[in-house]
């Protein structure tokens, strides 16, 4: 489990977030959304408890990511 986490963290730091996604989802997920989700996930998995966000902050960040995604999706849909 730790090895998988370290490999994922390495890919994230290299900027290869798309490689962490299921291949069937890679085209459906926007890279910027995936980066934000992995950023939050790695913050939640910080080794020191005081470095992890509290649940209120996590909820707020998830709602913000969702709002950004919906905003960008509606903008993209209008352009097409």
PyMOL Python script that loads the backbone (N, CA, C, O; Angstrom):
from pymol import cmd

cmd.read_pdbstr("""\
ATOM      1  N   UNK A   1       0.830  -1.190   0.000  1.00  0.00           N
ATOM      2  CA  UNK A   1       0.000   0.000   0.000  1.00  0.00           C
ATOM      3  C   UNK A   1       0.877   1.257   0.000  1.00  0.00           C
ATOM      4  O   UNK A   1       0.617   2.196  -0.752  1.00  0.00           O
ATOM      5  N   UNK A   2       1.900   1.273   0.831  1.00  0.00           N
ATOM      6  CA  UNK A   2       2.785   2.435   0.902  1.00  0.00           C
ATOM      7  C   UNK A   2       3.526   2.617  -0.416  1.00  0.00           C
ATOM      8  O   UNK A   2       3.722   3.746  -0.865  1.00  0.00           O
ATOM      9  N   UNK A   3       3.939   1.520  -1.036  1.00  0.00           N
ATOM     10  CA  UNK A   3       4.647   1.603  -2.309  1.00  0.00           C
ATOM     11  C   UNK A   3       3.763   2.232  -3.380  1.00  0.00           C
ATOM     12  O   UNK A   3       4.229   3.058  -4.164  1.00  0.00           O
ATOM     13  N   UNK A   4       2.504   1.849  -3.417  1.00  0.00           N
ATOM     14  CA  UNK A   4       1.573   2.421  -4.393  1.00  0.00           C
ATOM     15  C   UNK A   4       1.414   3.916  -4.152  1.00  0.00           C
ATOM     16  O   UNK A   4       1.423   4.710  -5.093  1.00  0.00           O
ATOM     17  N   UNK A   5       1.269   4.292  -2.888  1.00  0.00           N
ATOM     18  CA  UNK A   5       1.143   5.714  -2.553  1.00  0.00           C
ATOM     19  C   UNK A   5       2.384   6.480  -3.003  1.00  0.00           C
ATOM     20  O   UNK A   5       2.266   7.555  -3.590  1.00  0.00           O
ATOM     21  N   UNK A   6       3.567   5.940  -2.736  1.00  0.00           N
ATOM     22  CA  UNK A   6       4.808   6.620  -3.117  1.00  0.00           C
ATOM     23  C   UNK A   6       4.930   6.748  -4.633  1.00  0.00           C
ATOM     24  O   UNK A   6       5.386   7.774  -5.139  1.00  0.00           O
ATOM     25  N   UNK A   7       4.520   5.702  -5.357  1.00  0.00           N
ATOM     26  CA  UNK A   7       4.552   5.764  -6.817  1.00  0.00           C
ATOM     27  C   UNK A   7       3.578   6.831  -7.331  1.00  0.00           C
ATOM     28  O   UNK A   7       3.898   7.588  -8.246  1.00  0.00           O
ATOM     29  N   UNK A   8       2.401   6.875  -6.735  1.00  0.00           N
ATOM     30  CA  UNK A   8       1.407   7.881  -7.128  1.00  0.00           C
ATOM     31  C   UNK A   8       1.923   9.281  -6.819  1.00  0.00           C
ATOM     32  O   UNK A   8       1.772  10.194  -7.630  1.00  0.00           O
ATOM     33  N   UNK A   9       2.526   9.449  -5.656  1.00  0.00           N
ATOM     34  CA  UNK A   9       3.061  10.747  -5.267  1.00  0.00           C
ATOM     35  C   UNK A   9       4.169  11.182  -6.225  1.00  0.00           C
ATOM     36  O   UNK A   9       4.265  12.357  -6.578  1.00  0.00           O
ATOM     37  N   UNK A  10       5.001  10.234  -6.640  1.00  0.00           N
ATOM     38  CA  UNK A  10       6.072  10.549  -7.594  1.00  0.00           C
ATOM     39  C   UNK A  10       5.484  11.012  -8.926  1.00  0.00           C
ATOM     40  O   UNK A  10       5.934  12.010  -9.487  1.00  0.00           O
ATOM     41  N   UNK A  11       4.484  10.295  -9.433  1.00  0.00           N
ATOM     42  CA  UNK A  11       3.837  10.676 -10.691  1.00  0.00           C
ATOM     43  C   UNK A  11       3.213  12.069 -10.574  1.00  0.00           C
ATOM     44  O   UNK A  11       3.302  12.884 -11.492  1.00  0.00           O
ATOM     45  N   UNK A  12       2.587  12.321  -9.437  1.00  0.00           N
ATOM     46  CA  UNK A  12       1.963  13.620  -9.181  1.00  0.00           C
ATOM     47  C   UNK A  12       3.022  14.721  -9.225  1.00  0.00           C
ATOM     48  O   UNK A  12       2.818  15.747  -9.874  1.00  0.00           O
ATOM     49  N   UNK A  13       4.137  14.521  -8.549  1.00  0.00           N
ATOM     50  CA  UNK A  13       5.217  15.519  -8.524  1.00  0.00           C
ATOM     51  C   UNK A  13       5.849  15.722  -9.893  1.00  0.00           C
ATOM     52  O   UNK A  13       6.343  16.807 -10.197  1.00  0.00           O
ATOM     53  N   UNK A  14       5.834  14.681 -10.720  1.00  0.00           N
ATOM     54  CA  UNK A  14       6.383  14.777 -12.075  1.00  0.00           C
ATOM     55  C   UNK A  14       5.416  15.467 -13.034  1.00  0.00           C
ATOM     56  O   UNK A  14       5.780  15.794 -14.164  1.00  0.00           O
ATOM     57  N   UNK A  15       4.188  15.686 -12.581  1.00  0.00           N
ATOM     58  CA  UNK A  15       3.186  16.296 -13.452  1.00  0.00           C
ATOM     59  C   UNK A  15       2.480  15.283 -14.334  1.00  0.00           C
ATOM     60  O   UNK A  15       1.866  15.651 -15.335  1.00  0.00           O
ATOM     61  N   UNK A  16       2.563  14.017 -13.975  1.00  0.00           N
ATOM     62  CA  UNK A  16       1.953  12.940 -14.767  1.00  0.00           C
ATOM     63  C   UNK A  16       0.658  12.441 -14.128  1.00  0.00           C
ATOM     64  O   UNK A  16       0.435  11.236 -14.015  1.00  0.00           O
ATOM     65  N   UNK A  17      -0.181  13.370 -13.715  1.00  0.00           N
ATOM     66  CA  UNK A  17      -1.409  13.013 -13.004  1.00  0.00           C
ATOM     67  C   UNK A  17      -2.321  12.132 -13.860  1.00  0.00           C
ATOM     68  O   UNK A  17      -2.968  11.223 -13.340  1.00  0.00           O
ATOM     69  N   UNK A  18      -2.374  12.390 -15.147  1.00  0.00           N
ATOM     70  CA  UNK A  18      -3.250  11.618 -16.032  1.00  0.00           C
ATOM     71  C   UNK A  18      -2.899  10.133 -15.995  1.00  0.00           C
ATOM     72  O   UNK A  18      -3.782   9.289 -16.142  1.00  0.00           O
ATOM     73  N   UNK A  19      -1.644   9.808 -15.804  1.00  0.00           N
ATOM     74  CA  UNK A  19      -1.223   8.409 -15.734  1.00  0.00           C
ATOM     75  C   UNK A  19      -1.764   7.703 -14.497  1.00  0.00           C
ATOM     76  O   UNK A  19      -1.776   6.473 -14.446  1.00  0.00           O
ATOM     77  N   UNK A  20      -2.213   8.464 -13.498  1.00  0.00           N
ATOM     78  CA  UNK A  20      -2.762   7.871 -12.287  1.00  0.00           C
ATOM     79  C   UNK A  20      -4.228   7.472 -12.455  1.00  0.00           C
ATOM     80  O   UNK A  20      -4.772   6.729 -11.638  1.00  0.00           O
ATOM     81  N   UNK A  21      -4.851   7.958 -13.497  1.00  0.00           N
ATOM     82  CA  UNK A  21      -6.264   7.671 -13.737  1.00  0.00           C
ATOM     83  C   UNK A  21      -6.454   6.344 -14.450  1.00  0.00           C
ATOM     84  O   UNK A  21      -5.561   5.863 -15.148  1.00  0.00           O
ATOM     85  N   UNK A  22      -7.613   5.767 -14.266  1.00  0.00           N
ATOM     86  CA  UNK A  22      -8.001   4.580 -15.013  1.00  0.00           C
ATOM     87  C   UNK A  22      -7.952   4.948 -16.498  1.00  0.00           C
ATOM     88  O   UNK A  22      -8.492   5.985 -16.884  1.00  0.00           O
ATOM     89  N   UNK A  23      -7.319   4.129 -17.339  1.00  0.00           N
ATOM     90  CA  UNK A  23      -7.216   4.459 -18.768  1.00  0.00           C
ATOM     91  C   UNK A  23      -8.563   4.744 -19.427  1.00  0.00           C
ATOM     92  O   UNK A  23      -8.633   5.534 -20.368  1.00  0.00           O
ATOM     93  N   UNK A  24      -9.618   4.121 -18.951  1.00  0.00           N
ATOM     94  CA  UNK A  24     -10.937   4.361 -19.527  1.00  0.00           C
ATOM     95  C   UNK A  24     -11.488   5.742 -19.155  1.00  0.00           C
ATOM     96  O   UNK A  24     -12.417   6.234 -19.795  1.00  0.00           O
ATOM     97  N   UNK A  25     -10.918   6.358 -18.129  1.00  0.00           N
ATOM     98  CA  UNK A  25     -11.390   7.658 -17.672  1.00  0.00           C
ATOM     99  C   UNK A  25     -10.504   8.815 -18.131  1.00  0.00           C
ATOM    100  O   UNK A  25     -10.881   9.978 -17.985  1.00  0.00           O
ATOM    101  N   UNK A  26      -9.353   8.511 -18.675  1.00  0.00           N
ATOM    102  CA  UNK A  26      -8.376   9.559 -18.981  1.00  0.00           C
ATOM    103  C   UNK A  26      -8.923  10.646 -19.897  1.00  0.00           C
ATOM    104  O   UNK A  26      -8.615  11.823 -19.705  1.00  0.00           O
ATOM    105  N   UNK A  27      -9.722  10.279 -20.879  1.00  0.00           N
ATOM    106  CA  UNK A  27     -10.255  11.283 -21.790  1.00  0.00           C
ATOM    107  C   UNK A  27     -11.443  12.032 -21.198  1.00  0.00           C
ATOM    108  O   UNK A  27     -11.736  13.156 -21.605  1.00  0.00           O
ATOM    109  N   UNK A  28     -12.130  11.412 -20.235  1.00  0.00           N
ATOM    110  CA  UNK A  28     -13.338  12.012 -19.659  1.00  0.00           C
ATOM    111  C   UNK A  28     -13.037  12.980 -18.524  1.00  0.00           C
ATOM    112  O   UNK A  28     -13.865  13.834 -18.207  1.00  0.00           O
ATOM    113  N   UNK A  29     -11.876  12.862 -17.914  1.00  0.00           N
ATOM    114  CA  UNK A  29     -11.527  13.696 -16.762  1.00  0.00           C
ATOM    115  C   UNK A  29     -10.597  14.812 -17.205  1.00  0.00           C
ATOM    116  O   UNK A  29      -9.591  14.575 -17.874  1.00  0.00           O
ATOM    117  N   UNK A  30     -10.946  16.025 -16.823  1.00  0.00           N
ATOM    118  CA  UNK A  30     -10.100  17.165 -17.160  1.00  0.00           C
ATOM    119  C   UNK A  30      -8.863  17.147 -16.269  1.00  0.00           C
ATOM    120  O   UNK A  30      -8.954  16.893 -15.068  1.00  0.00           O
ATOM    121  N   UNK A  31      -7.730  17.414 -16.857  1.00  0.00           N
ATOM    122  CA  UNK A  31      -6.458  17.355 -16.138  1.00  0.00           C
ATOM    123  C   UNK A  31      -6.437  18.292 -14.931  1.00  0.00           C
ATOM    124  O   UNK A  31      -5.954  17.911 -13.866  1.00  0.00           O
ATOM    125  N   UNK A  32      -6.952  19.506 -15.084  1.00  0.00           N
ATOM    126  CA  UNK A  32      -6.911  20.450 -13.967  1.00  0.00           C
ATOM    127  C   UNK A  32      -7.754  19.971 -12.794  1.00  0.00           C
ATOM    128  O   UNK A  32      -7.399  20.207 -11.640  1.00  0.00           O
ATOM    129  N   UNK A  33      -8.860  19.305 -13.075  1.00  0.00           N
ATOM    130  CA  UNK A  33      -9.700  18.745 -12.007  1.00  0.00           C
ATOM    131  C   UNK A  33      -8.963  17.603 -11.317  1.00  0.00           C
ATOM    132  O   UNK A  33      -8.973  17.502 -10.090  1.00  0.00           O
ATOM    133  N   UNK A  34      -8.328  16.748 -12.105  1.00  0.00           N
ATOM    134  CA  UNK A  34      -7.576  15.627 -11.531  1.00  0.00           C
ATOM    135  C   UNK A  34      -6.442  16.135 -10.640  1.00  0.00           C
ATOM    136  O   UNK A  34      -6.201  15.580  -9.568  1.00  0.00           O
ATOM    137  N   UNK A  35      -5.751  17.179 -11.073  1.00  0.00           N
ATOM    138  CA  UNK A  35      -4.658  17.745 -10.282  1.00  0.00           C
ATOM    139  C   UNK A  35      -5.193  18.248  -8.942  1.00  0.00           C
ATOM    140  O   UNK A  35      -4.597  17.991  -7.896  1.00  0.00           O
ATOM    141  N   UNK A  36      -6.314  18.961  -8.975  1.00  0.00           N
ATOM    142  CA  UNK A  36      -6.898  19.477  -7.732  1.00  0.00           C
ATOM    143  C   UNK A  36      -7.325  18.343  -6.801  1.00  0.00           C
ATOM    144  O   UNK A  36      -7.130  18.421  -5.588  1.00  0.00           O
ATOM    145  N   UNK A  37      -7.905  17.295  -7.372  1.00  0.00           N
ATOM    146  CA  UNK A  37      -8.346  16.166  -6.550  1.00  0.00           C
ATOM    147  C   UNK A  37      -7.155  15.437  -5.923  1.00  0.00           C
ATOM    148  O   UNK A  37      -7.188  15.087  -4.744  1.00  0.00           O
ATOM    149  N   UNK A  38      -6.104  15.210  -6.716  1.00  0.00           N
ATOM    150  CA  UNK A  38      -4.920  14.546  -6.169  1.00  0.00           C
ATOM    151  C   UNK A  38      -4.208  15.428  -5.154  1.00  0.00           C
ATOM    152  O   UNK A  38      -3.670  14.928  -4.166  1.00  0.00           O
ATOM    153  N   UNK A  39      -4.201  16.729  -5.387  1.00  0.00           N
ATOM    154  CA  UNK A  39      -3.603  17.657  -4.430  1.00  0.00           C
ATOM    155  C   UNK A  39      -4.315  17.534  -3.084  1.00  0.00           C
ATOM    156  O   UNK A  39      -3.669  17.438  -2.040  1.00  0.00           O
ATOM    157  N   UNK A  40      -5.631  17.536  -3.114  1.00  0.00           N
ATOM    158  CA  UNK A  40      -6.412  17.387  -1.888  1.00  0.00           C
ATOM    159  C   UNK A  40      -6.161  16.020  -1.252  1.00  0.00           C
ATOM    160  O   UNK A  40      -5.991  15.920  -0.037  1.00  0.00           O
ATOM    161  N   UNK A  41      -6.138  14.980  -2.063  1.00  0.00           N
ATOM    162  CA  UNK A  41      -5.916  13.631  -1.536  1.00  0.00           C
ATOM    163  C   UNK A  41      -4.566  13.509  -0.844  1.00  0.00           C
ATOM    164  O   UNK A  41      -4.466  12.912   0.228  1.00  0.00           O
ATOM    165  N   UNK A  42      -3.537  14.067  -1.449  1.00  0.00           N
ATOM    166  CA  UNK A  42      -2.208  13.984  -0.835  1.00  0.00           C
ATOM    167  C   UNK A  42      -2.117  14.842   0.418  1.00  0.00           C
ATOM    168  O   UNK A  42      -1.404  14.493   1.360  1.00  0.00           O
ATOM    169  N   UNK A  43      -2.830  15.957   0.437  1.00  0.00           N
ATOM    170  CA  UNK A  43      -2.876  16.748   1.665  1.00  0.00           C
ATOM    171  C   UNK A  43      -3.549  15.954   2.786  1.00  0.00           C
ATOM    172  O   UNK A  43      -3.114  15.998   3.937  1.00  0.00           O
ATOM    173  N   UNK A  44      -4.602  15.236   2.441  1.00  0.00           N
ATOM    174  CA  UNK A  44      -5.318  14.427   3.444  1.00  0.00           C
ATOM    175  C   UNK A  44      -4.468  13.256   3.948  1.00  0.00           C
ATOM    176  O   UNK A  44      -4.690  12.755   5.050  1.00  0.00           O
ATOM    177  N   UNK A  45      -3.510  12.829   3.150  1.00  0.00           N
ATOM    178  CA  UNK A  45      -2.669  11.695   3.520  1.00  0.00           C
ATOM    179  C   UNK A  45      -1.330  12.134   4.118  1.00  0.00           C
ATOM    180  O   UNK A  45      -0.413  11.323   4.246  1.00  0.00           O
ATOM    181  N   UNK A  46      -1.216  13.400   4.480  1.00  0.00           N
ATOM    182  CA  UNK A  46       0.034  13.893   5.066  1.00  0.00           C
ATOM    183  C   UNK A  46       0.406  13.059   6.290  1.00  0.00           C
ATOM    184  O   UNK A  46      -0.465  12.710   7.087  1.00  0.00           O
ATOM    185  N   UNK A  47       1.680  12.741   6.447  1.00  0.00           N
ATOM    186  CA  UNK A  47       2.104  11.877   7.552  1.00  0.00           C
ATOM    187  C   UNK A  47       1.888  12.486   8.941  1.00  0.00           C
ATOM    188  O   UNK A  47       1.685  11.763   9.916  1.00  0.00           O
ATOM    189  N   UNK A  48       1.934  13.800   9.023  1.00  0.00           N
ATOM    190  CA  UNK A  48       1.757  14.465  10.313  1.00  0.00           C
ATOM    191  C   UNK A  48       0.321  14.977  10.396  1.00  0.00           C
ATOM    192  O   UNK A  48      -0.139  15.710   9.520  1.00  0.00           O
ATOM    193  N   UNK A  49      -0.363  14.590  11.437  1.00  0.00           N
ATOM    194  CA  UNK A  49      -1.782  14.916  11.575  1.00  0.00           C
ATOM    195  C   UNK A  49      -2.069  16.412  11.465  1.00  0.00           C
ATOM    196  O   UNK A  49      -3.048  16.817  10.838  1.00  0.00           O
ATOM    197  N   UNK A  50      -1.224  17.218  12.066  1.00  0.00           N
ATOM    198  CA  UNK A  50      -1.452  18.669  12.039  1.00  0.00           C
ATOM    199  C   UNK A  50      -1.319  19.261  10.630  1.00  0.00           C
ATOM    200  O   UNK A  50      -1.783  20.374  10.383  1.00  0.00           O
ATOM    201  N   UNK A  51      -0.692  18.527   9.711  1.00  0.00           N
ATOM    202  CA  UNK A  51      -0.546  18.988   8.322  1.00  0.00           C
ATOM    203  C   UNK A  51      -1.769  18.649   7.471  1.00  0.00           C
ATOM    204  O   UNK A  51      -1.906  19.154   6.358  1.00  0.00           O
ATOM    205  N   UNK A  52      -2.657  17.799   7.986  1.00  0.00           N
ATOM    206  CA  UNK A  52      -3.840  17.396   7.234  1.00  0.00           C
ATOM    207  C   UNK A  52      -4.966  18.399   7.430  1.00  0.00           C
ATOM    208  O   UNK A  52      -5.120  18.949   8.521  1.00  0.00           O
ATOM    209  N   UNK A  53      -5.756  18.647   6.387  1.00  0.00           N
ATOM    210  CA  UNK A  53      -6.894  19.558   6.542  1.00  0.00           C
ATOM    211  C   UNK A  53      -8.001  18.901   7.364  1.00  0.00           C
ATOM    212  O   UNK A  53      -8.143  17.678   7.370  1.00  0.00           O
ATOM    213  N   UNK A  54      -8.786  19.735   8.060  1.00  0.00           N
ATOM    214  CA  UNK A  54      -9.921  19.181   8.791  1.00  0.00           C
ATOM    215  C   UNK A  54     -11.055  18.894   7.803  1.00  0.00           C
ATOM    216  O   UNK A  54     -11.001  19.312   6.647  1.00  0.00           O
ATOM    217  N   UNK A  55     -12.068  18.186   8.262  1.00  0.00           N
ATOM    218  CA  UNK A  55     -13.142  17.752   7.369  1.00  0.00           C
ATOM    219  C   UNK A  55     -13.914  18.943   6.788  1.00  0.00           C
ATOM    220  O   UNK A  55     -14.376  18.877   5.649  1.00  0.00           O
ATOM    221  N   UNK A  56     -14.056  20.002   7.537  1.00  0.00           N
ATOM    222  CA  UNK A  56     -14.750  21.184   7.015  1.00  0.00           C
ATOM    223  C   UNK A  56     -13.992  21.743   5.819  1.00  0.00           C
ATOM    224  O   UNK A  56     -14.587  22.069   4.792  1.00  0.00           O
ATOM    225  N   UNK A  57     -12.685  21.849   5.959  1.00  0.00           N
ATOM    226  CA  UNK A  57     -11.849  22.355   4.872  1.00  0.00           C
ATOM    227  C   UNK A  57     -11.908  21.430   3.664  1.00  0.00           C
ATOM    228  O   UNK A  57     -11.991  21.892   2.527  1.00  0.00           O
ATOM    229  N   UNK A  58     -11.865  20.122   3.912  1.00  0.00           N
ATOM    230  CA  UNK A  58     -11.947  19.150   2.818  1.00  0.00           C
ATOM    231  C   UNK A  58     -13.265  19.327   2.067  1.00  0.00           C
ATOM    232  O   UNK A  58     -13.287  19.368   0.837  1.00  0.00           O
ATOM    233  N   UNK A  59     -14.359  19.431   2.813  1.00  0.00           N
ATOM    234  CA  UNK A  59     -15.668  19.625   2.186  1.00  0.00           C
ATOM    235  C   UNK A  59     -15.715  20.898   1.360  1.00  0.00           C
ATOM    236  O   UNK A  59     -16.237  20.900   0.246  1.00  0.00           O
ATOM    237  N   UNK A  60     -15.173  21.977   1.900  1.00  0.00           N
ATOM    238  CA  UNK A  60     -15.148  23.243   1.176  1.00  0.00           C
ATOM    239  C   UNK A  60     -14.323  23.136  -0.099  1.00  0.00           C
ATOM    240  O   UNK A  60     -14.709  23.663  -1.143  1.00  0.00           O
ATOM    241  N   UNK A  61     -13.189  22.453  -0.009  1.00  0.00           N
ATOM    242  CA  UNK A  61     -12.337  22.292  -1.192  1.00  0.00           C
ATOM    243  C   UNK A  61     -13.017  21.419  -2.247  1.00  0.00           C
ATOM    244  O   UNK A  61     -12.922  21.700  -3.442  1.00  0.00           O
ATOM    245  N   UNK A  62     -13.698  20.369  -1.811  1.00  0.00           N
ATOM    246  CA  UNK A  62     -14.414  19.515  -2.767  1.00  0.00           C
ATOM    247  C   UNK A  62     -15.515  20.305  -3.477  1.00  0.00           C
ATOM    248  O   UNK A  62     -15.692  20.174  -4.688  1.00  0.00           O
ATOM    249  N   UNK A  63     -16.249  21.117  -2.730  1.00  0.00           N
ATOM    250  CA  UNK A  63     -17.293  21.940  -3.347  1.00  0.00           C
ATOM    251  C   UNK A  63     -16.685  22.948  -4.315  1.00  0.00           C
ATOM    252  O   UNK A  63     -17.258  23.210  -5.373  1.00  0.00           O
ATOM    253  N   UNK A  64     -15.538  23.513  -3.968  1.00  0.00           N
ATOM    254  CA  UNK A  64     -14.874  24.476  -4.853  1.00  0.00           C
ATOM    255  C   UNK A  64     -14.401  23.799  -6.139  1.00  0.00           C
ATOM    256  O   UNK A  64     -14.536  24.360  -7.226  1.00  0.00           O
ATOM    257  N   UNK A  65     -13.851  22.604  -6.014  1.00  0.00           N
ATOM    258  CA  UNK A  65     -13.414  21.846  -7.197  1.00  0.00           C
ATOM    259  C   UNK A  65     -14.619  21.545  -8.081  1.00  0.00           C
ATOM    260  O   UNK A  65     -14.556  21.694  -9.302  1.00  0.00           O
ATOM    261  N   UNK A  66     -15.706  21.123  -7.463  1.00  0.00           N
ATOM    262  CA  UNK A  66     -16.932  20.825  -8.214  1.00  0.00           C
ATOM    263  C   UNK A  66     -17.442  22.075  -8.926  1.00  0.00           C
ATOM    264  O   UNK A  66     -17.806  22.014 -10.100  1.00  0.00           O
ATOM    265  N   UNK A  67     -17.469  23.203  -8.226  1.00  0.00           N
ATOM    266  CA  UNK A  67     -17.946  24.452  -8.821  1.00  0.00           C
ATOM    267  C   UNK A  67     -17.069  24.862 -10.006  1.00  0.00           C
ATOM    268  O   UNK A  67     -17.588  25.272 -11.045  1.00  0.00           O
ATOM    269  N   UNK A  68     -15.749  24.755  -9.859  1.00  0.00           N
ATOM    270  CA  UNK A  68     -14.835  25.071 -10.961  1.00  0.00           C
ATOM    271  C   UNK A  68     -15.081  24.155 -12.150  1.00  0.00           C
ATOM    272  O   UNK A  68     -15.083  24.597 -13.299  1.00  0.00           O
ATOM    273  N   UNK A  69     -15.287  22.874 -11.862  1.00  0.00           N
ATOM    274  CA  UNK A  69     -15.535  21.901 -12.929  1.00  0.00           C
ATOM    275  C   UNK A  69     -16.825  22.243 -13.669  1.00  0.00           C
ATOM    276  O   UNK A  69     -16.852  22.270 -14.899  1.00  0.00           O
ATOM    277  N   UNK A  70     -17.891  22.502 -12.917  1.00  0.00           N
ATOM    278  CA  UNK A  70     -19.172  22.824 -13.552  1.00  0.00           C
ATOM    279  C   UNK A  70     -19.090  24.109 -14.357  1.00  0.00           C
ATOM    280  O   UNK A  70     -19.672  24.216 -15.437  1.00  0.00           O
ATOM    281  N   UNK A  71     -18.357  25.089 -13.822  1.00  0.00           N
ATOM    282  CA  UNK A  71     -18.181  26.357 -14.530  1.00  0.00           C
ATOM    283  C   UNK A  71     -17.423  26.138 -15.836  1.00  0.00           C
ATOM    284  O   UNK A  71     -17.806  26.676 -16.875  1.00  0.00           O
ATOM    285  N   UNK A  72     -16.354  25.354 -15.787  1.00  0.00           N
ATOM    286  CA  UNK A  72     -15.564  25.113 -16.999  1.00  0.00           C
ATOM    287  C   UNK A  72     -16.327  24.251 -17.991  1.00  0.00           C
ATOM    288  O   UNK A  72     -16.172  24.419 -19.201  1.00  0.00           O
ATOM    289  N   UNK A  73     -17.149  23.329 -17.497  1.00  0.00           N
ATOM    290  CA  UNK A  73     -17.944  22.476 -18.380  1.00  0.00           C
ATOM    291  C   UNK A  73     -19.003  23.287 -19.111  1.00  0.00           C
ATOM    292  O   UNK A  73     -19.240  23.077 -20.300  1.00  0.00           O
ATOM    293  N   UNK A  74     -19.638  24.211 -18.403  1.00  0.00           N
ATOM    294  CA  UNK A  74     -20.667  25.019 -19.044  1.00  0.00           C
ATOM    295  C   UNK A  74     -20.049  25.992 -20.051  1.00  0.00           C
ATOM    296  O   UNK A  74     -20.662  26.292 -21.075  1.00  0.00           O
ATOM    297  N   UNK A  75     -18.859  26.478 -19.771  1.00  0.00           N
ATOM    298  CA  UNK A  75     -18.162  27.362 -20.698  1.00  0.00           C
ATOM    299  C   UNK A  75     -17.782  26.609 -21.963  1.00  0.00           C
ATOM    300  O   UNK A  75     -17.927  27.122 -23.072  1.00  0.00           O
ATOM    301  N   UNK A  76     -17.292  25.381 -21.785  1.00  0.00           N
ATOM    302  CA  UNK A  76     -16.915  24.545 -22.927  1.00  0.00           C
ATOM    303  C   UNK A  76     -18.137  24.211 -23.762  1.00  0.00           C
ATOM    304  O   UNK A  76     -18.070  24.239 -24.991  1.00  0.00           O
ATOM    305  N   UNK A  77     -19.243  23.898 -23.121  1.00  0.00           N
ATOM    306  CA  UNK A  77     -20.469  23.537 -23.826  1.00  0.00           C
ATOM    307  C   UNK A  77     -20.986  24.733 -24.642  1.00  0.00           C
ATOM    308  O   UNK A  77     -21.506  24.554 -25.743  1.00  0.00           O
ATOM    309  N   UNK A  78     -20.844  25.935 -24.107  1.00  0.00           N
ATOM    310  CA  UNK A  78     -21.299  27.128 -24.839  1.00  0.00           C
ATOM    311  C   UNK A  78     -20.469  27.383 -26.076  1.00  0.00           C
ATOM    312  O   UNK A  78     -20.987  27.867 -27.083  1.00  0.00           O
ATOM    313  N   UNK A  79     -19.183  27.064 -26.015  1.00  0.00           N
ATOM    314  CA  UNK A  79     -18.294  27.287 -27.166  1.00  0.00           C
ATOM    315  C   UNK A  79     -18.611  26.337 -28.308  1.00  0.00           C
ATOM    316  O   UNK A  79     -18.397  26.669 -29.474  1.00  0.00           O
ATOM    317  N   UNK A  80     -19.117  25.162 -27.979  1.00  0.00           N
ATOM    318  CA  UNK A  80     -19.355  24.137 -29.017  1.00  0.00           C
ATOM    319  C   UNK A  80     -20.648  24.347 -29.680  1.00  0.00           C
ATOM    320  O   UNK A  80     -21.013  23.585 -30.575  1.00  0.00           O
TER     321      UNK A  80
END
""", "prot")
cmd.dss("prot")
cmd.show_as("cartoon", "prot")
cmd.util.cbc("prot")
cmd.orient("prot")
